[in-house]
């Protein structure tokens, strides 16, 4: 896979029993755009048939034309925003996946990553299954189609018994919407109500936009079934100790969302406070790498008693690609996104807060940028521990070779990014900020302790999933 920079994973949204189901799904996806900008799609049900519209691009672009909603009729719909964590970036890999099989039509939207996908796919192919996409999610569809059980709920139960990894799923048939959160609960998923309609979303910010009332989070290992009779719920799989992803708090989720029992902004601010306790420094101003570093920077500034300023301004209108001038401008990639406010930084001892260092390139450019703007000292503070291990549960991270902290000491990283000092939040400090009992969150990206073991660990199975397909 052509990995450039870590990117977000996916977001899912569904609504059942609303006259404007597809329109509201579009809005829900709009609120979840931060979870994936590569492609998006909606499948609706009119009670007899499923209808789909999917394309590469941002939600506003793909669904910008009102006419599209006429092609997505019905009182139920599910949607997906995608940044690929498995499977290549081509149109056939957009979601929701929609299929017709012997028992009717079904659509599925997935956020997460299935770690034994390669194995199951080879097995299914050996029995004659023909795959249409390179997505790990398609395996679920094949397992469903081949399951012997009579009811859909039982077929989903038995299909998912074979699947290991991270999955928040939304299924849609002509008459039902079913939501599932995997037993580890790696990714967030919540349930809401909008009048007579039920709503399911990756994050609560999507409920807020459509004025849906937040009911509760869908629990790890829970299946929620919504149909014309209302909502029922069951826990069909073996119970295990949940391991929600702590990186959702660090970086992924929107700060206004409520996930894993907490508001993300409050947790990030507390990370900043704790970072100041652990790595306080004499300085004149605290600035953030916007947007992700802002709440932690505010917490740091508050705790350290140093003024917080918006020393770096982000251009919010930068698309995924831009045409670089032929005559190269140094650090163009970061300059087009961020620009310093010189008047705030000149002659100042500056603390720069970011949520994480992955390969170190962003921090290095930012330190240089702040220094070139006149700062007398630049102190980098990171509101999470060193990211030393790749994620296999749905977050697109580089392989271990590219993670700077996998092979460099903190002092070596400091030198590389040319900062006067560098401090990371400790793993214990992270737990405290989240209010977590140690061991109750997945922190594999920091600790290397993976809750689910799987084959081919050394081969980066997530990034190389269905490698053959990428090459085509
Ligand atoms: P790097 O230049 O590779 O060190 O990237 C660090 C920057 O990427 C930080 O500003 C983070 O906010 C951001 N970041 C961290 N994790 C991710 C991710 N999975 N996807 C996109 N950006 C990320």
Boltz pocket constraint, residues with backbone or C-beta under 6 A from the ligand:
constraints:
  - pocket:
      binder: B
      contacts: [[A, 5], [A, 6], [A, 7], [A, 8], [A, 251], [A, 289], [A, 292], [A, 354], [A, 355], [A, 356], [A, 357], [A, 358], [A, 359], [A, 360], [A, 361], [A, 362], [A, 363], [A, 395], [A, 396], [A, 397]]
      max_distance: 6.0
